[in-house]
Amino acid sequence: MKKTIDVQAAVAIAASEAIAAKSQGTFGVGGVLLDQYGNVLKSVPNNVVRDGLVFDPTAHGERQLIDWYFAERARGRKLPQPHEVTLVTSLDPCAMCSGAILAAGFNVVVAANDPDAGVNHDRCATFASLPPALREAAAATFSYPAVLGFSEYAREGSGATPKSFFIGKTIAEATQALCALAIEATSDRVQAFVSADVAPEMLMDPAALPPTHSLVRKLKSLYPNALAYRCAPHKPDAGLAPFMREAMEQDVRNGGEGDCAALLDGFGNLLLCVPGRRTQSAICTAFMECTRQYAQLRYKLMQGASAEMRETVRRHLAHPKEGTFVLARGPGADAQSFMDLGAYGSTMEGPLPANNPAQFQYVLPRIAEEELHALCAAMPPLYSETIRIRPTQVEDIQLVAALGV
């Protein structure tokens, strides 16, 4: 088993994964998971884009490492407790990954800064973009080691002190520059790629396809009730309640609190309605499952397919920004909710369509609307200024009543 007891060496591993991600055509970010002795448990690159297609908008290095950890434990592998694990990342974690890390309870060592989506985007290490209840935990576990030198990549150390097994606790300028340049070389291009899709006027109704069409069969194999419900575009009503209740009940059986996430397309068709899988992983929330399943459905349908089939998929299964996500329970001020808000941002990766500002809706509130809007307004610039995340409660009072019973 490979071992590192030096921050510089650990960051170099993360940097190599970031370069691999850049070569893959995705965001140039990578990460590595270490135990309390410096043993390398796992290292991964970002996997948002694979084979020239969007594979999974949530497949950031940190999120993948956390899911790997919980999946291995579920298989019976003996791994250290989360507070004994350190995640070293080439880039300041985004909102999704920060929420996931805090929910998991890992320690973090961060290389490059991210002024757009990073949880420490202002470099103050006060974590003002987090809900107040999470800031103390972040301050105690997120480390930004010093980068010695005189270039623009140099910095003073801030945040928590890296764990004691690290003998060397600084980062070399050249390695820091490599981490920063890997994301700078890929960020704008990949963001544009993830957020772009077919023009709205070219979209086609999947409900008009014959039941035997391969796209419909694949969709129904993922979610048997797909296309069984339809509402006015972006206006979920009480007809959605039976599908949501079924998923909420499954969520409880899966270790959740009775949440689910539905995805409606731009025509009002129900495409997915899924529960979380919290017994498997602390970060497998309903929203994470929903956005990942939809992205991977599109990926599998287009991977290796003809240009004609790829166009059919894009026109009938559009980018989710054209439709509506509906959560049974709205976001709160906890780590998983912050992760979900960030994952939503990663799914959008750009401004919401002008004709669909209420793309993210919920039925039952967890916190007051004013508190939720303030929480979103405090998020890093990508989420608060570019995407302008603003979850709203559904308008249909009968749907609210149906799930509130």
N, C-alpha and C positions, 0 to 999 in steps of 0.2 A: 504494500500500500504506500503510495506517495505521501510524503510528509513535508510540511513547511512550517517553520516557527519564526518566520520573518514577514512582516507586513508587505515589504517590497516584493518578496517572492510570491506571496499569495495574490497580490494585485497583478503581477506579471502573468499568472495563470488566467485570471479574469480577462486581462488584456488580450491574451492569445485567443480566447473564446470570442471576444469582441471582433477581432480580425477575421475569424472564421465566419462570424455572422455577416460582416461586411461582404466577404467573398460570396456568401450565399444570396446576397441581394436583399437582406433585411436590415433592421436597425443594428448598427455596430455596437452591441452591448453584450457582455458576457458576465458570468458569475461562477463562483466556486463555494462549496459548502465544506467546512472544516469541523472536526470534533474538538474536544477540549484539550487534545494533545497536539493539534496541528495536522492530524491525518486528513487527507483529502477524501471526502466521502463521495462527492459528485461534482462535476463541472459541466456547464452547458452554455451554448450561445443563445441569443434571441432567435425565436422561430416564428415570428409573426408572418413572414413571407417565406414560402418554400416552393421550389419549382416554378417560380414566376407567378405564383398565385397567393392570395391571402389564405394562409393555413389556419391561423387562430389569432385574433387580435389580442388575446390575453396571454400569449406565449412569450412573455418577457422572461429573462433568465431567472429572476428572483422567484416569480410565481411558479415556474417549472420546478425549481429546486425544492420549494416548500411542498408542492404536491408529490414530488418524488419521495421526500422524507416520510410523509404520512402514508404513502402507498407501500413503502418498504416496511414500515412498522406494522401495517395491516397484514402484510404477508408473514409476519413473525420475526423479521430481522431485528436484532437487538441494536438499537441506536441510542445515543445519549439523549437525555431530556432536552427539550428545546432551549432552555436557558444555558445549556452547555455547548450549544452549537453556534458557530459564527458563519455568517454569510458574507462573503467578500464580493463586491460588485464593482464593475468598471465605471458605473454611472450612478449618480444620486437617484435613489428609487423614486419612481413616479407615485402618484396617489394610490393606484391599485396595488403596487408592490409594497408600499409603505404600510397600507392597511393590512395586507396579507402577512407581512413580517410581524407586525404588532399583534395580530390575531394568533399567529403561531408561537410567538414568544422568543424569537431568535435574537442574537446579537448581530450587528452589521458593521462592516468596514467599507467605507465609500471612497472611490478614487475621484473621478471627474465630477465637476459640478454640472448641474442642469438648470439654467435660469428660467426655463419654460415650464417643465413639468415636474421638476424635482421637489421633494418634500422640504428640502433646505434651499430652495431656489434663491432666497435672499442672502444666503451664506451666514446668517446670524446664529444658526443652531438653536433658535428659540422655538422653532416648529409652529409658528403662528398659523400656518395653513391647516394644521390638524385641529380637530375638535379639542376644546380645553382639557377634557378628561384623558386624552391620549398623549399630551405633550410631555408630561413627566416621564412616562415610559420610554418615549422616543429619546429624550435627553439622556436617559440612563443606558441606552443600548445602541444608539447610532453614533459611530465614530467617523470623524473626518481627519485622518492623520495628516501631520505636517508634510508639505512637499518642499524640500530644501532647495534653495537656488534663488535666482534673480529674474527669471523669465516670467511671462504672464501665467505660467502654470504653477508657479510657486505659491504657497499659502501657509498660513499658520494653522496649527492643529486646533480643532474645536470639537464640541460634542463630547461623548463618552471616551474614556481611555480604552484603547484596544485591550483585549483580554491578556492576562498575565503570561500565557504560554508564548506570546509573541515576544521574542528577544529584541528584534529590530522593529521599531514602531514608526518609521517614516517611509515616504514614497519617493523614488527617484524622479527627477524632472522629466526625463526621457520617457519613462513608463506612464507618467501622468499625461504627457503630451500625446502618447499613443492612444490612451483611453479617450481623451477629448477629441482627437482628430477622427477616430473611428466613428463616433456618433455624429460629428459635424459633417462628415463626408456622406452620411446616409440619411440623416433625419428628414430634411425637406422632401427629398425624393420619395422616401418610403411613406411619409405621412400623406403626400399627395396621392400615391398609389392606393393606399388603404382607404382613403376617403372618396376616391373617384369611382364612378360606375356609369351605368347606362343613363342617359338623359330621361327624366320623368315621362316625357311625352312618348318615349319608345317602349315603355313598360307594358307588359301583357299580363292578363289575368290568368293565374294558374288554375283557377276553378273552371276555366273554359277548355282545359286540356282533357282528353279522354282518360278515364280511370286506368287504362292499360299503358299510358305513356310512362316511360322509364322515370321521368322526373317525379311524377305523381306517386309511382310505386315506391321510389326511394324515400320520398317525403313521408309517406304513410308507414313505411317500415320503421322510420325513426319515431314518428308520433302518429299512432293509428287514427286519432281524431282530427288530423290535419284536414283543413278545408270543410270541416263539418259545421262550422259557425262562421257567420259573416255579419258585419255591422257597417254603418256608415264609416267612411274612411276617417281614422284617427278619433273615433267616438265610440269606445267600447260601451256596451250596455249590459243589462241584466242577463241577456242570453249567454254571456261569457261565464256566468257564475258557476254552472254545473261543472264545467271543465276546470275551472280554477279550484273549486272545492275538492275535486278528486285529486288534483295535484297537491293541494295543501295537506290532505290527509296522508298522502304518501310521504310528504316532507316530514311529518311528525314521526312516521315509522322509520324514516332515514336519519333520525336524530336531530331534526330541526324543530322550529317553533311553530310550524304551520304556515310556511311561506311558499310562494311559487312565482314563476315569471312566465308570462305569455308574450308571444311575438305575433303581432298582426301585420299583414303587408299593407301596401298603399291602397289596396282595394277594399280593405277591411276583413280579409280572410284570416282565419286563425291558422298559423303555420306550426307553432309549437306552444306547449304549456307544460312546464317541467318543474319538478321539485328540486331541492338541493340534495346533497349527499354528505351531510355533516358527519355521519358515523365513519366515513372513509377519510375525510380531511376537514380540518377546521376552516378551510377556505373554499370548500365546494358549496357555495351558496346557490340559491335558485337562479339568480341573475347570471352568475358565472357559468353555470351549466347551460343556460339558455343561449347566451351569446356564443359560447364555444361550440355547442352542438350545431347551431345554424351555420356558422362559418365553416365548420368541418364538413357539413353536408354539401355546401357549395363546392368546397375544395375537392371532395371525392368525386362529385359529378363532373367536374371540369378536368381533373387530373388525367392526362393521356387522351382526352376526348378531342374530337375534331373541332375545327373552328366554328362550324355550324352548331354543334352541340353546346359549345361554350357560350355562344351568343344566346342560344335558347335558355340556358340556365340563368344568364345575367338578366335577360328580359323578364323571366317568369319568377325568379327568386332574387329580387333586387337587394341592393345594399340596405341594411336595416334602417338607415336614416330616413328612407322613404316610407317606412311603416311606423309602428308604435310598439314600444315595450310597455307592458302593464304588469306591475308587481302587486301581489296581494297585500304586502305590507311595505309601506314607504321606508326610505332610508332613515336611520337614526343617527346617534352621535357615537356609535361604537366602531371598533376597528373593521369589522366585516362590512358595515355600511359604507365606511369611507373607501374600502376596497372596491365595493360595487360601483360607487360613484366614479372612481378612477377607471374601473374596467369599462364602464359606459363611455367615458371619454376616450379610452383606447379603441373602442369599437367605432366611434364616430371619427376620430382623428382630424376633424375639421369642423367648420361652422355648420350648424344645423340649417336645413333648407328653410327659406323664408316662409314657405307655405306650411311648415310643419314644426312650429316652435314648441309644441307640447308633445314632443316625440317620446318623452319619458314620463309615464303616468303611474300612479299607484292608487289602490283602493282604500286601504285602511292606514291612517297615519300612525307613525311611531312617536314623532315629536311634533310640536306646533309648527305650522307652516312658516312663521317668521323665523324660527330657530333654524329650520332646514335651509331656507333661502340665505340666511346669514352664513351658515356653514359652507354652502356652495360658493358664496361670494368671496370667502376667505381662501379658497383653494388656489393652487399655483396658477399662473397666467393662462396656460393652455386650457384649463377647465373653466376658469371664471371669466376670461376675456375673449378667448378665441371661440370655444365651443359654446360658452355661456350656459352651462348646465343649470337647469332649473326644473326639477321634478314637480309635477302638478297632480293634484288629486283628480280622479275621474269626475266628470260632470254628472253622470247618471246616478241619482240617489238610490235607485232600486238596486243597482249593482253593489253599492256601498252597504245597503241594508242586507242584501243576500249574503255577503261575506262576513258581516258584522254580527250575525246571529250566533 
